[in-house]
Amino acid sequence: MWKKTIRRLLLVEDNPGDARLLREMLNEQGPHKTQLTHVERMSDAERHLAQHPVDIILLDLGLPDAQGLGAVRRAHIAAPRTPLVVLTGLDDESLAARALQEGAQDYLIKGQIESRGLMRALRYAVERKVMEEALFIEKERAQVTLNSIGDAVACTDLEGNISFLNLVAEKMAGWTWQEAAGRPVTEVLRILDANTREPIANPIEIIAGQKWTGHLPANCVLLRRNGFETPIEDSIAPIHDREGKATGAVIVFRDVSAARAMAQQITHSAQHDFLTGLPNRMLLNDRVSQAIGLAPRHKKKVAILFLDLDGFKHINDSLGHPIGDKLLQSIAARLVTCVRGADTVSRQGGDEFVGLLSEVEQSEDAAITARRILQAVAEAHSVDQHDLHVTTSIGVSVYPDDGMDAETLIKNADTAMYQAKENGRQSYQFFKPAMNVRAVERQSIEESLRRALERQEFALHYQPKVNLRSGEITGAEALIRWTHPVRGLIPPAQFIPVAEDCGMILPIGNWVLREACQQARAWADAGLPLRSIAVNISAVELRDESFPEVVFAILKETGLDPRTLELELTESVLMKHAESTEIILKRLRAKGVQLAVDDFGTGYSRAI
């Protein structure tokens, strides 16, 4: 079966009898009809090819306006990618052979053509042209590839003489391909042992008798033609013919001075934090495991300090990430000065750091380092003309008391760090097993919080505000209560901090605000003389730039007079985020929303 059907054939033949005979042969082919276009002159063929593609050209070498090889050349110019079969007489067979050298795929001798032979010759001609095109493309691709890759490539014959150099090999060796062709490979590629300075054996000798890739000895240098030395790595492979016999070798080598530097950089990047240059989580875990392995032998302990910065997010949000990044770099540099050379400081990500004290005599040693870190971090950081102040909370775990592996020690130090934050921040806390119970409790509360809203487990209680002189109820304060379906009533002091940490405080706060405004509007519609409804606002809500829009949207939705709504903020929130909250508070006040400070005198002002 034909691989390709010949549908359009151009016959260039000035003899009407020969043309008629060829047409009849084509018509005998049954269902495989071939559309034959017949012209008698080369000029007519050129005009036809300029307007109509064909699958093959059948060309007589004796035309009125083109003879012999001239006809072949003109046909090839007119349709360079179209297969060509020439027609010749008995006495012109040598001319036909030369036509093949000019690009024709085959020739047929007039008087010796029969129907099946004609179609077979045409089909084979088309297939040979396809193969020639594929081979040319493959050769061009190989040539471009070899000249585009970063490695040097050199080929030799069986005697070890150069037969090819790509552009990289030319540059590294200092020889052009034309200069090197036919020269011994040991003359063009002068490879020395970097230590002994002795020449390396002929690459052909290295792979003699091998069928697989070989390599030069390690630590080799290539001596360029001008005497410049380049460290190289290489591979050498034999080239075989169809019978499997070696016909030469291909040598691939590269300049590894840059590669080795890059490999070191990649290894460093894989194990270090890109921003601070400190060891990352992967390298830290490895070093903790090593320290644990050595501790019993040296009768020492291993301490882990887990640090989380207090106040970093506010700086990062208000001054921008570039300032925040420089602050992290400043903190990282200070942390390194707080530990010994044998210890490790790692950045885990964000504003979290971990310190590894690889050999400590007793737990108090870790406490000394923790106090040193607290002081170092708290000192002002000068970043781009800003004096920035942050603190840190530290959790400490100790091997073998608090864990027998790196993962457990780091997790327990993390747990202790959260306890340090709950104890007031800017402090350190050693891990205690009871903390895991609280951590599990906290996780359980967080998971339940994420479903509490949709399950309608929250409710608002209203505490009246009374005028002590008149006894009149003037307002009310909305207080959220959560009734868990299994655990019952959960105090706000237990779930509000968790909601703030996990981000649930925003949807919960929106729900509280909407419910309180709806209730206040209902009381107003009922004629109750309620002048205000108070709602507590958390720091997380106030830091949200869209908070004013949320308040205004809820007021519009419920129809409540903005002057009736009173938002209560703690003194600490106002003092810690004074600059970022000023604009938000002014927008709220401009719309008539009332603002109040709750628990005044219990925080900053009490210390004044």
N, C-alpha and C positions, 0 to 999 in steps of 0.2 A: 504493500500500500504506500502511496506517495506521502512523503512528509510535507510537501507543499504543492498545492495545485497551481499549475501554470495557467492563468486565466487570460493574460494579455501578452501576446508575442508580436514583436516587430520584426518583419522579414525585409531585409534590404537586399534586393536581387533584381538585376536588370534583364535577366533571361525569363521571358514569360512562361516557357515550358517548365523550367526548373521550379518557378514559383507555383505553377499549377500542381505539379507533382507533390510538392511539400504540403500544399493546402489539402490535397486529397489524403495524404498520410495522417494529417491531424484530424480530419473528419472521421477516420476509421477508429478513433479512440473511444467511441461509444459515449457514455454519460459524462466523461471528463472533457467537456467542450472547452476548447481554447479559442479565444477571439484573436484572429490573425489580422494584422494590419500590414499591407504590402506597399512598399515604396521602391522606386527603381534607382534613386539617386541618394547620395549621402546628404546633400543639402536638404532634400525632403525629409530624410530621417532626423536631421538636426532640428528642423522646425517642429516635427511631430513630438520629439522627446522634450522639447521646451514647453509643450503644452499638456502632454499626456504621459503619465507614468506607465511603465511596462514592467513585466516580470522578467523578461529575457529578450535579448537581441540576437537574431540569426543573421550574420553579415557575410555577404559575398566579398571576396578580396579583389575582385576585378570589376569595379564600377566605372561608369563613364567619367565621374568627377572625383574619384578617389581610388587609388591603387595600393594593394599590398598593406604594408605596415602603416602607411599614411591613413588608410581607412580605419584601421584598428585604433590609432591614436585619436582620430577625430570622434569616433564613437565613444571612446573612453572619456574624452573631455565633455561630450554632450551628456553622458549619463555615467558618471564615475562609479556609482555604487550598484549598477545594473549588470548582472552576469552576461557574458558575451561568448557566443559560439560562432566560429568562422567557417565558411564554406570555401572549399578549394578544389582544384582539379587534381588528377593523378600526378601530374608533373610538378605540382606546387606544394608537396608535403613538407619540404624543408622550410618553405615560407610559413606554413601553418605552425610549425614548431617554434619559429621565431615570434609568431603572433602570441603564443602562450607566454613567452617571456615579457611581452608588452602588456600583459594583463588579461588576455583571453582565458576563459576557463576550459575550453575544449575546441576541437575542430572536427568537421565531417568532410569526407571526400565525396564529391559528386559522383554518382554512378554506383556508389557502394552503400547508399542509404536505404534502409528499409524501415517500415512503420514503427515496429517496436524499438528498434535501435535508435530511431530519431528521438522518441519520447524519453527513452532511458538516458540518452546523452544530454537532453535538455534538463531533465530532472537532476542528474548528477552535477551538471554545471551550476544549477541554482544552489544545490547543497554545498558545493565547493566554495561558491561565493559567500554563502552564509558563514561557513567555517573560516574563510579568510578574514571576513569582517570581524568575527569573534576573536580570532587569533591576534589581529591587529589591535583591537581594543584591549585585549588582555596584556599584550606586550606594552602598549602605551601606559596602561594602568600600572603595570609593574615598574616601568621606568619612572613614572611620576612618583609612585609610592616610594621607591628606593631613594629618590632625590628629595623627598619631602620628610622622611622620617628623621628623627633626631640622632639615630645611631649611624655609625659608619659601616659600610658594607663593601667588602672586597671579595672578588672571585678569582680563582686560580685554575690553571689546567692541571693535568696529572703530574706534570714535572715541577709544579710549584711556581709557575710564571703567572704574573698578573694578567687577567683577562677583562676585569671590570673594576672600577672604583666609582662609588656614588659621590655626590658633592661633599658630604660630610667627611668621607674618607679622604678625598682630595685635600680638604682644608687641614685635617688633622695630620696627615702624612707629609704635606708640602709638595705633593706630586699631582699633576693633572693625569686624567685617565690616559690621554694620548701619550704622555711622557712615560707613564708607568707600564703601558701595555707591552707584554713580552719580557719584562724584567723579572728577576727572581723576587719572590715575595719577601725574602729576608733583606733584600736591598731597599725595597720600598717601605716596608713596615719593620722598622728596627725596634724590636721589643726586648727590653732588658728586665732582669730581676732587680727591683728597687733596692734590695739589700746587698746582694753580691755584685751587682753591676754586670753580671754575666749575661750574654745573649740567650734568649729563650730558643728552644729547639724549633726547627722549621715546623710551621703548623701542619704541613702535609704529613710529616713524620708522626705528629701527635695523634692523628686520626687514622694512621695506616692500619688497614685491616678492620676498621670499625664501621658499623652501619648506623651508629647513633651519634648524637651531638657530643662533642668533647669541649674542654675548656683549657685555657692557659693557666699556668700556676697563679696563685693569689699574689697580690702586691706587685703587679707589673706596671711598667711605664713605657710609653711609646716615645721614641726619640724622633722628633720631627726632623725634616731635612735641614732646617736651620739650627738644630741642636736644642730646641725647646722641648722640655719634657712634660708629658701629660699622663697622669694616673689613669689606667684603663681597666675595664673588665671586658670579657669577651666570651663568645661561643664559636666553635668551629664544627662544621658539619660537612660530610662528604656529599658530593653530587654524583648521582648514579644515572646510567643510561637505562634503556628498557630491560636489558638483560641483568640489571643489578650490578654491573661493573662500575667501579669508581672512575670518574672522568675528571675530577677536580675537587675543589673545596670552596665553600663559602665561609667567610670570616666576618662576624658581626662584633664590633667593639664600640665602646662608648667612653667618653670622658667622665670619670666618676668623681672628679674633684667637686663638681657642682652637685652631682647626684648624692654623694655622701653627705654633703652639707645639708641638702634638702631632706635626706632621710633622717638626719639628726633633728632637723627642725620639725618634721612631721611627728617624730617620736615625742619630741618635747610638747608639741601642740596637743597630741592625743592624751598627754598626762598632766597638762597644766591649764589653768584658767587663762583664757585669751586676754582678759582685761588686766588682771593683777600680776600674772606670771606665777602665781602660787600653784602648788600641786592641786589637781582637781580631785573629784570624788574617787575616781578609779585608782589613782596613785595613792591617795590617802588610805583606802582600804587595804592596798597591798602593804603599805608601810605599817599599818596597825597590825596586820597579820604577822609580819616579820617581828615586830616588837613583842607580840604575844608569844611567839615561838622562842624568843631569846630570854624573856623575863624569868621563867623558872630556873634556867641555867645560871643566871646571874643573881637569883634570889631578889628580884626587884618587882615593882608593880608598874603598871601602865595606866596613865590617866588620859581621859578624853574630855576636852572642854568644848562644848557646843555654844556658839555665840550667835545672838540675833540682835541687830542694831535697833535702838529705840529712837524714833524721830527721823529715820532716814527717808521714809516714804514722803513725808511732808516736804523735805528739802528737794527730793527728786521731782516731785510734782510741781512745786512752786518755782524752782530755779532751772529746771530742765535736766534732761538725762546727761548731757555733757558734764555739767557741774557734779551731778550725782556720781558719774563714773570716776571723776578725779577725786572725789571724796572717798570712794571705795579704795582707790589706789593709795591714798594717804593713810587710810586705816590699815590696809594690808601691810604697808611699810612699818607702821608702828607695832603691829602684832608680831612681826618677825623679830623686832628688837626685844620683845618681852620673853622670848623663849631661848633655849640653848641651841647651839649649832646642830646637835644630834636630834632635836625635836622637829616637828613639822607643823606648819600652819597651812591650812587648805581653805580655799573658797568653795563652798558647796553650790553656790548660785544665789542670785539676788543679793540680799544683805546678810547672808548666813555664812559663818566661818566655823571651822573646826580646828582645834589645836590638839596635837598628839604629843604628850610628854612620855617619851619612850622608856625612860628608866627613872623611877621615883622611889625613894626610900619608904615614904609614908604618905598618906592622903593629904596631910597638911602641906606638903610640898606643892600639890596642885592648887590648894587654897592660896598660897603665896603668889603663884603665877596668876591666878584669877584676879586677885586684888591689884596686881601690877597692871593687868590688862584693863581693868575698869578705870584706873587712873589715866592710863595712856590714851584710851579712846576718848575719854571725857574732855581732855584738853582741846582747846580751839584748833580747828583745822583751817589754815589759810588757803583758800582756793579761789583763784581769779578775783582777787580783791574782796572776797567774802570771808568773814570769820564765822565758820560753821561749827555748831555744837551738836553732837550726838552722844548718846550713851549706849551701853550694851547690857544685855542680860545674859548670864552664863549658867549653863548646866554642866555638872561634872559627874562623870562615871569613872570607876576604877576597876581595873582587872587585877585579881580574879573575882573580886567581891560582887561586881555588878554585871558580869557577863564574861563568857569564855571565848567570844569571837567578835570580830570587828563590827558586824551588823548589829549585834545586841548592844554592844557598848555605845555605839553612836546613837542608836534609838533611845537608849535609856538616858544618855546625856541630853538629847533633844527633849525628852519628857521633863527632865529636871530644869531645863531652861524655861519651859512654860510655867513651871512653878515659881521660878525666880521673877518672871514677869508679873504673875499674879500677886507676888509679895511686894510689889512696888517698883520693880524695874531697877536698873543700875545696881544689880546685886548678883551674887552667885549662889547656887544651890546645889548641894550634893544629891545624887539620886537616892531615893528610898523606895523599896518595893511597893509601898502604899500608893506611890505616884502612878504606878501602872493602873491601879484600880480607878483612880481619878481620870486617867487618860482614856480608859475604856468607857467610863461614864460620860466623859465629854464627847467622845465619838458617837455614843448612842444618842445623846441629846441632839447632836448636829444632824444625824440621819433622820431622827423623828421631826426635827424642825422643818426639814425640806418637804415634809408631807402635811405638816400641821395646818397650813393655810388652806390647801385644797380640801382637807377633811373638816374644815370649819371648827377647829379645836380651840381657837382663841375667842375670848370674850372681853368686853370692856366693862369695868366697874367705874362708877363716877363718885368721886369724893367731893362733897359740897364745900364751897367757900362761904364763910359766914362773916357778916359785919358784926364784930364783937359789941359795938355800941348799941346797934339797933336790933341785932338778932336776925337781920334779914339775910336770906341766901342770895348772894350776888353772882355766883358763878359755880363752876364745877371743874374738877381736874380728871381727865381720862386716865385710867390705870389699866394696863393690859394684864390679863390672867390667862394662863394656859392650863387646860385640863387634858392631861395625857390619857388615852383610852385604857392604858394598863397601869401606869404609875400614878395616876391621879393628878392632883394639883401640883404644878412645878413652880416654885417661886421665881419671879423675874430676875432676882440676883443670880440664879443658876443658868438661865437660858439667854438673857440679854447679852452678856459678854461673848457667849458662843456665837450668837447670831451676828454680832459685830465682826467677829474674826472670820466667819465663813461667808459673809456677804449677804446673809438672809435678812439682815436688819433693814435693808432698803425696801423690799416688798412688804415686810411686816410693818414697817413704819408708815408706808403708804396706806396700808389697810387700816391702821389705827387712826390716821388722820382723816380718812374718808368716813369711817364709822362715827368718829366724834363729831365731825361737821354735820353729818346727816342727823344725829341725835339732837345737836344744838338747834338745828333748823326746825326739827319736829317740836321741840319745846317752845321755840319762839312762835311757831304757828298755833300752838295750843294756848298762847297768851301768858306763859310763865315769864316773870320778869328776870330772865337770866342775861346778865350783861357780858359774860365771857365764858369760853370753854378752853381750858388749858391742856396742851399736849406736850409731853416731853420729847425733845429732839436729841438724837445721839450725835457724837462727833462724826461718825461715818456718814450720816445723812447730810450734815452741814458741809462736809468736804465735797459732796457731789455737786458739780456745777449746775446740773439740771434741777436741783432742789426747788428753787423759786418757781420754775415753770410747773413743777408737780403741785406745789401748794396752790398756785393760781388756778390751775385746771380743776382741782378738787373743789375749791371755793365756787368756781363757776358752775360746776356740775351739781353741787348741792344747793346752790343759791344762798349760801350763808354770807352775811355781811363780813368782810375782812376784819372790821373793827371788833367783831365778836371773838375772833380766833386769837389766842395767846399762846405763843411758842415758848416753852421753857428750856433754857440752855444752862448747862453747868458752868460754873466759874472756870474750871479747868479747861473746858473746850474753848472758851473765849480767849484765855491767856495763851494757850499753846498754838492756836491757829488764828491769831488776831489779824494778821495781814490778809490771809486768804478768805476769812469770813466777813471782813468789813464790807466788801461790795455786796455780798449776798444779803447781809442784814439791812443794808441801806435800801436795797430793792424791795425787801419785804415791808419795811417801814413806810416806804413811799406809797405802797398800796393800802396802807392802813392796818396791816397785821401788827398785833401787839407782841412785844418781846419782854421776857422776864428772865432773871438769873435765879436759878434754883440752887439751894445749899450754899448761899454766899457766906464766906468766912470760914469754910471748912477746907479750902484748898490753898491757892496762892495767897489770898489776902490774909489768911491766918498767920502766914509766915512773915508778913511785912511788919 
